[in-house]
Amino acid sequence: MQQQRFDLVLRGGHVADPANGTDAVCDLGLRQGKIARVAERIDDELADDVIDVAGKVVMPGHIDTHAHLSGPFDQSGTRAYGHVMLAESGTTTALDLAGEPGALAEGMKRKGAGMNVATILGLVPHLTVKEDDPSVATMRDTVADALDGGAIGVKLLGGYHPFTPESTSQVIAAANEQLAWVAFHVGSKDSGSDLNGLREVPEITGNGRLHVAHINSYCRGLVENNLAECDEAFEILESKRSQFVTEAYLAQVNGTNGKCDEDGNLIYNVAQNCMRARGYATTDAGMRQALLDGYGGALTERGGRIVIVTGEEAVRIWEEKSTDASLSFPVNPATSAFSLTTAKYDDGEFKVDAISTDGGSLPRNVAIERTMALVRFGALSLMEAATKLTYTPSRMLGLINKGHFSEGADGDVTVIDSESGKAAMSFVNGEPIMINGRVVGSGGTWLVKQEGEKAAAASGLPYEIIDLEQSKLYAGWQ
């Protein structure tokens, strides 16, 4: 009997596959873009290509459930730089939160790095949604149009474009009706982007389903000390445990916008919170001083990447954009990150589902290396790290052929250097997209719901239809 041949064998890495209980040094064989075998040894003669990954960790490809690769407000298209930035860090699949499907497709064509990407539409009044506080009828149309355009759902930008609690609830209901993804950067017109905003979420959600975005953003010590905020956040999440999916990121820096009104007051709640955290005035004068002091930085493009600059250069960028500039501040406490990443319920499940980057075009794509630092520290096992980086995210999104190394699963793999904790290489459908920190992939696969197939086909991009009925978000949804 003729033995199976392999297009590629990854030789001698430490395979971490929680779904199949594999936590050992093994060979991984791929064939025709799929996982073909995990075995103690695969004969070299059966492989067209062999890559020695001894001493490295081999896990299913990292799935980032909160990244930024496009946006309705990104007129320059700079967020498309995030494809390369994210792929460099080892990510193979990403959910573009607060994107715009047309911009995503164009960005993937021009600057894609070979990843699988889905997007959800950011809800910006009078730009992507007609009303300041949209009705259910308006939102039904908005969600339907978003799905037809290739998005898989919508995102509420409560920290920037808050609706009333009633309208926020109606957005969630309209998305749920169409089994569309719905994420919430918390905050309504009655609260803010902090623990107070999170406290509203259970009542706003009602009996619905919701992705509560970046839990760490509400545990920065602005309402109470940050560990007390974490404890209360856990209680809030547990109150709707079967209805929420969640993630948190491990970077210290955030991302925000420094836009001011005609009177020189900061417009957005997130930027205001950054100023309050260090005692700066929530005005243009306070922002200017914070940038000069090096507390905050401005984002700018250099060499095909987005970087953070400080001081006079940051002020110049901010002023040249009439204050409507992307900024960043080191406001995420390490203690919150540790607690939110490691805490479990009594049944052993993590209280926060996944580790995200909230990166892409924002220079904080450190999910893998910071998670591996927690493994070296002993706060997470290697299998727990793989669970939070890849397996649980695959279940969150209903990507049943990803997040594991079962025979026939998608050949998405992230290989991690054990010493540095950084991704050394990654593969999508068995093809390399990043080798030794250098992106070698291009384009990408657009993940859409059935409603978006026509738009995806018209784009000319490879695409895949996903079924959110199989996602954790809608598990058991009636």
C-alpha positions, 0 to 999 in steps of 0.5 A, a space after each residue: 500500500 502506497 504511503 501518504 505523501 506530504 507537501 511539507 513537514 515541520 520537523 521536531 517542534 513542540 506541538 501544542 494542540 489543546 483540542 486534541 490533547 497534544 503537548 509533545 515533540 512531534 512532526 506535523 505533516 501538511 498536504 494540499 493546504 490541510 493538516 494531514 498528520 501529527 506523529 512522533 516521526 514522519 519519514 523524510 522520504 515522504 515529504 516534498 519539503 522539510 523544515 526543522 523547527 526543533 526547539 520551537 513551539 508549533 501551535 494552530 495559527 493565531 486567531 486575533 479577535 480584535 484587530 484594525 485593518 480598515 475603517 470608515 474614517 480611514 480616508 488615507 487607507 493607512 490602516 491597511 499597513 496593519 496586514 503586514 504588521 499583524 502577519 509579522 507577529 504570527 497572526 494567521 486570521 483576524 477580525 477587523 473590528 470597526 472596519 469597512 468592507 470595501 476598504 478592507 478588500 482594497 487594502 487586502 489587494 494592495 497591502 495584504 499579507 496572506 491572512 484570513 480576514 473578516 470585518 465588521 462595520 464601525 457605526 459612525 453617525 451620518 457616515 455609516 448609519 443615518 441617525 445619531 441614535 438609530 432606530 431598530 428599523 434603521 439598524 435592520 437596514 444598516 446591518 443587512 447592507 453591511 452583510 451584503 457588502 461583505 462585513 459579518 456584522 457591526 461594532 458600536 463605538 461607545 468610546 467615540 460615537 456613543 448612542 443612548 442606552 435604548 438605541 444601543 440595545 436596539 442595535 444589538 437586537 437588530 444584529 442578533 435578529 440577522 445572526 450578525 456579529 455585534 461588538 461593543 466598545 462600551 459606553 453610552 451617552 449616559 456613561 463612558 468608556 470605563 467601568 461605568 460603561 461596562 456596568 450598563 452592558 447587561 441591561 443593554 444586552 437584555 436577552 441578546 448576544 454580544 462581543 464585549 470588546 477589550 475588557 482591559 480598556 475598562 480596568 485602568 483604575 479610572 473609577 476604582 483601583 484597577 484590580 477592584 475593577 477587574 473583580 467587578 468586570 468578572 462579576 458583570 461578565 459572569 452575569 451574562 456568561 452564556 451571552 457574551 464573548 470577550 477578549 483582552 489585549 496585553 499591550 501597555 499602550 492604547 489607541 485613541 484620537 486627539 480631536 478637539 472641538 471649536 472651544 479646544 475641548 477633547 471630543 472623545 471620551 477615551 482621550 479624555 480618560 487618558 488625560 485624566 489618568 495623569 492629571 492633564 486638562 482635557 483640552 488642546 493645551 493639556 493634550 499638547 503638553 502630554 505629547 511634549 512630555 512624552 506621555 502620549 505619542 502620535 501615530 505616523 507611517 514609516 517604511 510601510 509600518 505605523 510607528 509611535 512618535 513623541 515630543 515636538 514631532 507628535 505635536 506637529 502631526 497632531 496640529 497638521 491634522 487639525 487635532 484629528 490625529 491617531 494617538 497612543 498612551 501607556 494606560 493599560 496596567 500590567 496588573 489588569 492584563 495579568 488578572 484578565 488573562 489568567 483568571 478562570 471560573 470554578 469549572 476551569 474555563 477562562 473568564 475572558 475568552 481570548 487574547 487579542 492585539 487590538 492592533 494590526 495598524 496600531 503598533 501593539 501586535 504583542 499577543 503572542 510574545 506577551 502570552 509566551 512571557 506568561 508561560 515562562 513566568 508560570 502563569 499559563 501553561 503552554 496548552 493554556 496559551 494555545 487555548 487563548 491564542 487560537 482554539 477558543 478564538 476559533 470557537 468564538 467565530 465558528 471557524 470549526 476547521 481552524 484552531 486545531 491540528 485534526 486531520 483535514 483541518 485548515 493548514 494554519 500554523 504559527 511557529 514560535 521561538 521558545 527563547 524570545 517568545 516571538 513568532 518565527 514563521 506562520 502558514 495559512 492553508 499550508 503556505 508560508 506567509 511569514 518566515 523569520 519575521 519577514 512577511 512573504 504572503 500577499 493578498 488574503 482570504 476574505 471571510 464573509 457570511 452567505 449574504 456577502 458572497 456576491 461582494 466577495 466574488 466581485 472583489 476578485 479576492 479568494 473568499 470563504 463563507 463562514 456560518 456564525 450559527 456555529 460561533 460561540 456568540 450564537 451557540 444555542 441562540 433561538 
